[in-house]
Protein backbone atom coordinates (compact mmCIF):
# COMPACT_ATOMS: atom_id res chain seq x y z
CA UNK A 1 0.00 0.00 0.00
CA UNK A 2 1.28 3.45 -0.86
CA UNK A 3 2.06 5.65 2.15
CA UNK A 4 0.51 9.11 2.47
CA UNK A 5 3.61 10.35 4.31
CA UNK A 6 6.91 11.45 2.85
CA UNK A 7 9.85 9.25 3.62
CA UNK A 8 11.92 10.51 6.54
CA UNK A 9 15.68 10.51 6.08
CA UNK A 10 17.53 8.17 8.40
CA UNK A 11 20.51 10.50 8.54
CA UNK A 12 19.99 14.13 9.55
CA UNK A 13 22.38 16.90 8.60
CA UNK A 14 21.89 19.17 11.60
CA UNK A 15 24.41 21.84 10.48
CA UNK A 16 22.67 21.89 7.10
CA UNK A 17 19.27 22.34 8.74
CA UNK A 18 20.62 25.18 10.85
CA UNK A 19 22.00 26.95 7.80
CA UNK A 20 18.69 26.53 5.97
CA UNK A 21 16.90 28.19 8.92
CA UNK A 22 19.39 31.07 8.87
CA UNK A 23 18.80 31.47 5.11
CA UNK A 24 15.04 31.41 5.71
CA UNK A 25 15.28 34.16 8.33
CA UNK A 26 17.46 36.20 5.96
CA UNK A 27 15.08 35.88 3.00
CA UNK A 28 12.03 36.63 5.12
CA UNK A 29 13.74 39.50 6.96
CA UNK A 30 12.35 37.93 10.12
CA UNK A 31 14.49 39.95 12.54
CA UNK A 32 13.72 43.27 10.85
CA UNK A 33 9.98 42.48 10.72
CA UNK A 34 9.97 41.64 14.44
CA UNK A 35 11.61 44.96 15.30
CA UNK A 36 9.13 46.86 13.13
CA UNK A 37 6.22 44.99 14.75
CA UNK A 38 7.33 45.92 18.29
CA UNK A 39 8.49 49.46 17.59
CA UNK A 40 7.12 52.03 20.09
CA UNK A 41 5.69 49.32 22.31
CA UNK A 42 6.71 49.04 26.00
CA UNK A 43 10.47 48.90 26.20
CA UNK A 44 12.43 46.09 27.81
CA UNK A 45 16.02 47.10 28.44
CA UNK A 46 18.58 44.38 27.88
CA UNK A 47 22.20 45.45 28.40
CA UNK A 48 24.54 42.84 26.97
CA UNK A 49 27.40 41.96 29.30
CA UNK A 50 30.19 42.27 26.75
CA UNK A 51 32.21 39.30 25.63
CA UNK A 52 35.99 39.89 25.52
CA UNK A 53 37.05 40.14 21.89
CA UNK A 54 40.36 38.35 22.30
CA UNK A 55 39.88 34.90 20.73
CA UNK A 56 37.16 32.95 18.91
CA UNK A 57 34.15 32.06 21.04
CA UNK A 58 34.26 28.94 23.18
CA UNK A 59 31.43 26.60 24.16
CA UNK A 60 30.93 28.55 27.41
CA UNK A 61 30.36 31.74 25.40
CA UNK A 62 27.77 29.97 23.24
CA UNK A 63 26.03 28.72 26.37
CA UNK A 64 25.75 32.22 27.85
CA UNK A 65 24.65 33.75 24.56
CA UNK A 66 21.92 31.13 24.21
CA UNK A 67 20.47 32.24 27.55
CA UNK A 68 20.64 35.89 26.50
CA UNK A 69 18.91 35.12 23.20
CA UNK A 70 16.15 33.19 24.99
CA UNK A 71 15.36 36.13 27.28
CA UNK A 72 15.33 38.62 24.40
CA UNK A 73 13.07 36.40 22.27
CA UNK A 74 10.65 35.88 25.16
CA UNK A 75 10.19 39.60 25.78
CA UNK A 76 9.95 40.27 22.05
CA UNK A 77 7.13 37.68 21.81
CA UNK A 78 5.32 39.37 24.71
CA UNK A 79 5.26 42.62 22.73
CA UNK A 80 8.26 44.59 24.00
CA UNK A 81 10.55 46.91 22.08
CA UNK A 82 14.22 45.92 22.44
CA UNK A 83 17.30 47.70 21.15
CA UNK A 84 19.27 44.46 20.43
CA UNK A 85 22.70 46.00 20.97
CA UNK A 86 25.60 43.58 21.34
CA UNK A 87 28.71 44.55 23.29
CA UNK A 88 32.44 43.82 23.08
CA UNK A 89 34.89 44.16 25.97
CA UNK A 90 38.08 45.53 24.43
CA UNK A 91 40.36 46.32 27.36
CA UNK A 92 42.11 44.18 29.85
CA UNK A 93 45.13 42.07 30.54
CA UNK A 94 43.99 39.20 28.30
CA UNK A 95 44.29 41.25 25.11
CA UNK A 96 47.64 42.72 26.14
CA UNK A 97 49.14 39.35 27.03
CA UNK A 98 48.15 37.82 23.68
CA UNK A 99 49.68 40.75 21.78
CA UNK A 100 52.84 40.44 23.88
CA UNK A 101 53.02 36.74 22.93
CA UNK A 102 52.65 37.58 19.24
CA UNK A 103 55.48 40.10 19.51
CA UNK A 104 57.68 37.77 21.57
CA UNK A 105 57.94 40.25 24.46
CA UNK A 106 59.29 39.02 27.80
CA UNK A 107 58.27 41.90 30.09
CA UNK A 108 56.17 45.04 30.23
CA UNK A 109 59.33 47.08 29.83
CA UNK A 110 59.78 45.60 26.35
CA UNK A 111 56.61 47.42 25.23
CA UNK A 112 58.42 50.73 25.60
CA UNK A 113 61.13 49.62 23.17
CA UNK A 114 58.95 48.66 20.17
CA UNK A 115 60.04 51.86 18.46
CA UNK A 116 63.77 52.42 19.13
CA UNK A 117 64.48 55.39 21.42
CA UNK A 118 60.85 56.51 21.46
CA UNK A 119 58.89 55.37 24.49
CA UNK A 120 55.63 57.12 23.61
CA UNK A 121 55.62 55.96 20.00
CA UNK A 122 56.25 52.43 21.31
CA UNK A 123 53.21 52.61 23.59
CA UNK A 124 51.09 54.04 20.76
CA UNK A 125 52.08 51.14 18.54
CA UNK A 126 51.26 48.59 21.23
CA UNK A 127 47.83 50.15 21.84
CA UNK A 128 47.14 50.11 18.09
CA UNK A 129 48.06 46.42 17.90
CA UNK A 130 45.71 45.66 20.80
CA UNK A 131 42.87 47.45 18.99
CA UNK A 132 43.63 45.54 15.80
CA UNK A 133 43.34 42.27 17.71
CA UNK A 134 40.02 43.35 19.21
CA UNK A 135 38.63 44.28 15.79
CA UNK A 136 39.77 40.98 14.32
CA UNK A 137 38.14 38.80 16.96
CA UNK A 138 35.07 41.00 17.38
CA UNK A 139 34.33 40.30 13.72
CA UNK A 140 34.99 36.56 14.15
CA UNK A 141 32.74 36.42 17.23
CA UNK A 142 30.03 38.31 15.35
CA UNK A 143 30.07 35.70 12.58
CA UNK A 144 30.01 32.91 15.16
CA UNK A 145 27.07 34.49 17.00
CA UNK A 146 25.06 34.87 13.79
CA UNK A 147 25.81 31.22 13.02
CA UNK A 148 24.56 30.35 16.52
CA UNK A 149 21.21 31.97 15.69
CA UNK A 150 21.63 34.79 18.21
CA UNK A 151 19.43 37.76 17.22
CA UNK A 152 21.16 41.13 17.63
CA UNK A 153 21.60 44.24 15.51
CA UNK A 154 24.89 42.91 14.20
CA UNK A 155 27.58 44.94 12.44
CA UNK A 156 27.76 44.34 8.69
CA UNK A 157 30.70 44.66 6.30
CA UNK A 158 30.26 48.40 5.91
CA UNK A 159 30.13 48.91 9.70
CA UNK A 160 33.57 47.40 10.28
CA UNK A 161 35.07 50.26 8.24
CA UNK A 162 33.73 52.79 10.77
CA UNK A 163 35.31 53.78 14.10
CA UNK A 164 33.95 51.92 17.16
CA UNK A 165 31.71 54.83 18.17
CA UNK A 166 29.74 54.56 14.91
CA UNK A 167 29.16 50.80 14.82
CA UNK A 168 25.99 48.94 15.79
CA UNK A 169 27.61 47.00 18.64
CA UNK A 170 29.10 48.94 21.50
CA UNK A 171 32.84 48.69 22.13
CA UNK A 172 34.45 49.56 25.46
CA UNK A 173 37.38 51.09 23.56
CA UNK A 174 35.08 53.72 22.03
CA UNK A 175 35.73 57.36 22.85
CA UNK A 176 32.17 57.69 24.14
CA UNK A 177 32.74 54.97 26.73
CA UNK A 178 36.15 56.21 27.83
CA UNK A 179 35.12 59.87 28.11
CA UNK A 180 32.01 58.83 30.01
CA UNK A 181 34.16 56.97 32.55
CA UNK A 182 36.49 59.95 32.98
CA UNK A 183 33.48 62.27 33.31
CA UNK A 184 32.04 60.00 36.01
CA UNK A 185 35.36 59.93 37.89
CA UNK A 186 35.58 63.71 37.65
CA UNK A 187 32.15 64.10 39.24
CA UNK A 188 33.14 61.66 41.99
CA UNK A 189 36.31 63.69 42.60
CA UNK A 190 34.36 66.96 42.74
CA UNK A 191 32.06 65.45 45.37
CA UNK A 192 34.96 64.25 47.48
CA UNK A 193 34.21 60.58 46.87
CA UNK A 194 37.72 59.65 45.69
CA UNK A 195 40.58 59.41 48.14
CA UNK A 196 44.08 58.00 48.23
CA UNK A 197 44.80 55.12 50.59
CA UNK A 198 46.58 51.79 50.79
CA UNK A 199 45.36 48.26 50.36
CA UNK A 200 46.92 44.83 50.16
CA UNK A 201 46.30 42.71 47.11
CA UNK A 202 47.91 39.85 45.18
CA UNK A 203 50.35 41.23 42.61
CA UNK A 204 51.80 39.81 39.42
CA UNK A 205 55.28 41.29 38.94
CA UNK A 206 55.47 39.90 35.39
CA UNK A 207 52.34 41.72 34.22
CA UNK A 208 52.68 44.66 36.69
CA UNK A 209 49.04 44.32 37.67
CA UNK A 210 46.89 43.14 40.55
CA UNK A 211 45.54 39.58 40.42
CA UNK A 212 41.76 39.26 40.66
CA UNK A 213 40.04 37.47 43.51
CA UNK A 214 38.65 34.92 41.05
CA UNK A 215 42.14 34.08 39.79
CA UNK A 216 43.34 33.60 43.36
CA UNK A 217 40.41 31.40 44.42
CA UNK A 218 40.71 29.17 41.36
CA UNK A 219 44.30 28.42 42.27
CA UNK A 220 43.79 27.35 45.90
CA UNK A 221 44.29 23.73 46.89
CA UNK A 222 45.37 21.83 50.00
CA UNK A 223 49.05 21.01 49.86
CA UNK A 224 51.79 20.16 52.35
CA UNK A 225 54.81 22.40 52.80
CA UNK A 226 57.04 23.57 55.59
CA UNK A 227 55.83 25.95 58.28
CA UNK A 228 58.25 27.43 60.79
CA UNK A 229 58.34 28.60 64.40
CA UNK A 230 60.29 31.85 64.63
CA UNK A 231 61.58 33.55 67.74
CA UNK A 232 61.64 37.36 67.83
CA UNK A 233 64.00 38.60 70.61
CA UNK A 234 62.43 41.23 72.86
CA UNK A 235 64.41 44.46 73.18
CA UNK A 236 65.42 45.26 76.75
CA UNK A 237 64.58 41.71 77.90
CA UNK A 238 67.73 39.61 77.51
CA UNK A 239 67.02 35.96 76.77
CA UNK A 240 63.25 36.52 76.25
CA UNK A 241 61.56 35.93 72.90
CA UNK A 242 58.15 36.04 71.25
CA UNK A 243 57.33 32.72 69.57
CA UNK A 244 55.81 33.20 66.11
CA UNK A 245 54.43 30.53 63.78
CA UNK A 246 53.93 31.04 60.05
CA UNK A 247 53.17 28.91 57.00
CA UNK A 248 54.66 31.60 54.75
CA UNK A 249 58.27 32.26 55.82
CA UNK A 250 58.81 34.31 52.67
CA UNK A 251 56.62 37.05 54.23
CA UNK A 252 59.05 37.49 57.14
CA UNK A 253 61.09 39.89 55.02
CA UNK A 254 58.05 42.20 55.11
CA UNK A 255 57.36 42.00 58.85
CA UNK A 256 56.33 45.32 60.41
CA UNK A 257 54.72 44.22 63.71
CA UNK A 258 53.31 41.29 65.67
CA UNK A 259 49.78 41.13 67.06
CA UNK A 260 48.32 39.60 70.21
CA UNK A 261 44.75 39.34 71.43
CA UNK A 262 44.40 41.51 74.57
CA UNK A 263 41.68 39.14 75.85
CA UNK A 264 43.82 36.00 75.68
CA UNK A 265 46.08 34.57 78.38
CA UNK A 266 49.72 34.04 77.46
CA UNK A 267 52.34 31.75 78.97
CA UNK A 268 55.90 32.59 79.98
CA UNK A 269 57.90 29.39 79.40
CA UNK A 270 61.56 28.58 80.07
CA UNK A 271 63.23 26.27 77.55
CA UNK A 272 67.02 25.71 77.34
CA UNK A 273 67.83 28.85 79.34
CA UNK A 274 65.62 31.02 77.15
CA UNK A 275 62.15 32.37 77.87
CA UNK A 276 59.33 32.18 75.29
CA UNK A 277 55.90 33.83 75.14
CA UNK A 278 52.89 32.18 73.47
CA UNK A 279 49.13 31.86 73.98
CA UNK A 280 48.10 29.42 76.70
CA UNK A 281 45.44 27.69 74.56
CA UNK A 282 47.87 26.98 71.74
CA UNK A 283 50.41 25.25 73.97
CA UNK A 284 48.46 22.01 74.39
CA UNK A 285 46.15 22.32 71.36
CA UNK A 286 46.00 19.31 69.04
CA UNK A 287 46.79 21.06 65.78
CA UNK A 288 44.38 20.37 62.88
CA UNK A 289 43.00 17.41 64.83
CA UNK A 290 39.55 17.57 63.21
CA UNK A 291 40.95 17.74 59.68
CA UNK A 292 43.12 14.73 60.44
CA UNK A 293 40.14 12.74 61.76
CA UNK A 294 38.01 13.62 58.73
CA UNK A 295 40.91 12.53 56.54
CA UNK A 296 41.09 15.98 54.96
CA UNK A 297 44.81 15.45 54.82
CA UNK A 298 47.65 15.27 52.37
CA UNK A 299 48.83 11.70 51.91
CA UNK A 300 52.17 10.93 53.51
CA UNK A 301 52.05 13.83 56.00
CA UNK A 302 52.14 12.70 59.67
CA UNK A 303 49.76 13.98 62.31
CA UNK A 304 50.93 17.33 63.71
CA UNK A 305 52.38 17.44 67.21
CA UNK A 306 51.26 19.92 69.86
CA UNK A 307 53.67 22.72 70.79
CA UNK A 308 53.96 21.18 74.26
CA UNK A 309 55.10 17.87 72.71
CA UNK A 310 57.69 19.69 70.56
CA UNK A 311 59.11 21.43 73.65
CA UNK A 312 59.29 18.09 75.49
CA UNK A 313 61.19 16.47 72.64
CA UNK A 314 63.58 19.43 72.42
CA UNK A 315 64.72 19.17 76.05
CA UNK A 316 61.71 19.95 78.22
CA UNK A 317 60.19 23.17 79.57
CA UNK A 318 59.11 25.03 82.70
CA UNK A 319 56.04 27.32 82.92
CA UNK A 320 57.19 30.46 84.74
CA UNK A 321 53.87 32.28 84.77
CA UNK A 322 50.90 33.73 82.94
CA UNK A 323 50.00 37.22 81.71
CA UNK A 324 47.31 38.84 79.61
CA UNK A 325 47.76 40.01 76.05
CA UNK A 326 47.16 43.56 77.25
CA UNK A 327 50.35 43.46 79.31
CA UNK A 328 52.37 42.69 76.18
CA UNK A 329 51.17 45.63 74.11
CA UNK A 330 53.90 47.99 72.99
CA UNK A 331 56.76 45.60 73.70
CA UNK A 332 59.58 46.32 71.20
CA UNK A 333 61.27 43.40 69.51
CA UNK A 334 63.97 42.66 66.96
CA UNK A 335 62.62 41.86 63.52
CA UNK A 336 63.88 38.86 61.57
CA UNK A 337 66.15 40.92 59.32
CA UNK A 338 66.90 43.98 61.44
CA UNK A 339 70.64 43.46 60.96
CA UNK A 340 70.30 44.53 57.31
CA UNK A 341 71.73 47.97 56.58
CA UNK A 342 68.47 49.28 55.08
CA UNK A 343 66.67 48.65 58.39
CA UNK A 344 68.71 51.48 59.87
CA UNK A 345 67.38 53.97 57.33
CA UNK A 346 64.15 55.94 57.93
CA UNK A 347 61.16 53.71 57.21
CA UNK A 348 63.41 50.89 56.06
CA UNK A 349 63.99 52.50 52.66
CA UNK A 350 67.40 52.49 50.93
CA UNK A 351 69.45 55.52 51.91
CA UNK A 352 69.23 56.98 48.39
CA UNK A 353 65.47 57.49 48.64
CA UNK A 354 64.85 57.49 52.41
CA UNK A 355 64.56 61.30 52.63
CA UNK A 356 62.10 61.44 49.76
CA UNK A 357 60.11 58.57 51.25
CA UNK A 358 59.73 60.39 54.56
CA UNK A 359 58.72 63.66 52.86
CA UNK A 360 56.11 61.78 50.81
CA UNK A 361 54.88 60.16 54.05
CA UNK A 362 55.54 56.68 52.71
CA UNK A 363 56.86 55.75 56.12
CA UNK A 364 57.92 57.16 59.49
CA UNK A 365 61.14 59.05 60.10
CA UNK A 366 62.37 56.42 62.56
CA UNK A 367 64.65 53.59 61.43
CA UNK A 368 62.66 50.46 60.63
CA UNK A 369 64.41 48.39 63.29
CA UNK A 370 63.11 50.78 65.98
CA UNK A 371 59.49 50.48 64.92
CA UNK A 372 58.81 46.79 65.53
CA UNK A 373 56.43 46.37 68.47
CA UNK A 374 53.50 44.30 69.73
CA UNK A 375 50.06 45.60 68.69
CA UNK A 376 46.49 44.50 69.60
CA UNK A 377 44.19 42.57 67.25
CA UNK A 378 41.07 40.87 68.56
CA UNK A 379 40.99 38.47 65.59
CA UNK A 380 44.04 36.62 66.91
CA UNK A 381 42.86 33.23 68.15
CA UNK A 382 44.16 30.06 69.74
CA UNK A 383 42.82 27.85 66.95
CA UNK A 384 46.22 27.60 65.29
CA UNK A 385 49.75 28.90 65.57
CA UNK A 386 51.06 30.41 68.80
CA UNK A 387 48.53 33.18 69.40
CA UNK A 388 51.09 35.77 68.30
CA UNK A 389 50.58 36.80 64.67
CA UNK A 390 53.34 38.02 62.39
CA UNK A 391 52.04 41.15 60.58
CA UNK A 392 53.13 41.77 56.98
CA UNK A 393 50.59 44.17 55.37
CA UNK A 394 52.30 44.00 52.00
CA UNK A 395 51.81 40.24 51.75
CA UNK A 396 48.14 39.64 52.39
CA UNK A 397 44.78 41.19 53.13
CA UNK A 398 44.17 39.15 56.27
CA UNK A 399 46.45 41.16 58.55
CA UNK A 400 46.30 44.47 56.73
CA UNK A 401 43.31 46.15 58.48
CA UNK A 402 44.85 45.78 61.94
CA UNK A 403 48.27 46.82 60.70
CA UNK A 404 46.95 49.94 58.97
CA UNK A 405 45.51 51.13 62.26
CA UNK A 406 48.59 50.39 64.35
CA UNK A 407 51.62 50.81 62.09
CA UNK A 408 52.45 53.80 59.98
CA UNK A 409 53.90 52.37 56.79
CA UNK A 410 53.21 49.76 54.13
CA UNK A 411 55.54 47.67 51.99
CA UNK A 412 55.26 47.92 48.23
CA UNK A 413 55.79 45.17 45.64
CA UNK A 414 58.63 45.27 43.16
CA UNK A 415 57.84 45.01 39.47
CA UNK A 416 61.45 44.22 38.63
CA UNK A 417 61.82 40.57 37.56
CA UNK A 418 64.97 40.12 39.65
CA UNK A 419 62.96 40.64 42.84
CA UNK A 420 59.79 38.81 41.89
CA UNK A 421 60.74 35.24 42.77
CA UNK A 422 59.01 35.39 46.13
CA UNK A 423 55.69 36.28 44.54
CA UNK A 424 55.96 33.71 41.78
CA UNK A 425 57.66 30.86 43.65
CA UNK A 426 56.64 31.38 47.28
CA UNK A 427 56.82 27.70 48.14
CA UNK A 428 60.37 27.49 46.82
CA UNK A 429 61.08 30.67 48.71
CA UNK A 430 59.81 28.97 51.87
CA UNK A 431 62.49 26.32 51.57
CA UNK A 432 65.20 28.89 50.87
CA UNK A 433 64.28 31.25 53.68
CA UNK A 434 64.03 28.49 56.29
CA UNK A 435 67.73 27.89 55.74
CA UNK A 436 68.74 31.56 56.02
CA UNK A 437 70.68 32.44 59.18
CA UNK A 438 69.11 35.52 60.74
CA UNK A 439 68.60 37.20 64.08
CA UNK A 440 65.80 35.51 65.95
CA UNK A 441 65.70 32.16 64.14
Secondary structure, 3 states (H helix, E strand, C coil): CCCCCCCCCCCCCHHHHHHHHHHHHHHHCHHHHHHHHHCCCCECCCCCCCEECCCCCCHHHHHHHHHHHHHHHHHHHCCCECCCCCEEECCCHHHHHHHHHHHCCCCHHHHHHCCCCCHHHHHHHHHHHHHHHHHHHHHHHHHHHHHHCCCCCCCCCCHHHCCHHHCCCEECCCHHHHHHHHHHHHHHHHCCCCCCCCCCCCEECCCCEECCHHHHHHCCCCCCCCCEEEEEEECCCCCEEEEEEECCHHHHHHCCEEEECCCCEEEEEEECCEEEEEEHHHHCCCCCHHHHHCCCCCCCCCCCCCHHHHHHHCCCCEEEEEEEHHHHCCCEECCCCCCCHHHHCECCCCHHHHHHHHHCCCCCCCEHHHCCEEEECCCCCCCCCCCEEEECHHHCHHHHHHHHHHCCCCCCCCCCHHHCHHHHCHHHHHHHHHCCCCCCC
